[in-house]
């Protein structure tokens, strides 16, 4: 399967709700081959369906179940999906923390005024 340009946040038909910065984009971490395109597709599928809530990373069991479903349960594939998940999950958590701090600062300014 070829890389689908819609998976890039810069595409007009992007499937990303948020626009992650290029520094965490899986495109820079993986050579875009049919295999890496499938890995990105699998991670995206897991991102939409495998989270119990937005504050938790994907479960290892869920990742392995999807890899087995596609007969793709190889250590290198696991590592690539884990790399994508770790990078993007950390970025999202940092964004949540930043938003909380900004909200607290705004709330503190309102109270003092």
ABEGO torsion letter per residue (X at the ends): XBBBAAABAABAABABABBBBAAABAAAABBBBAAAAAAAAAAAAAAAAABABAABBBBAAAAAAAAAAAGABBAAAAAAAAAAAAAAAAAAAAAAAAAAAAAAAAAAAAAAX
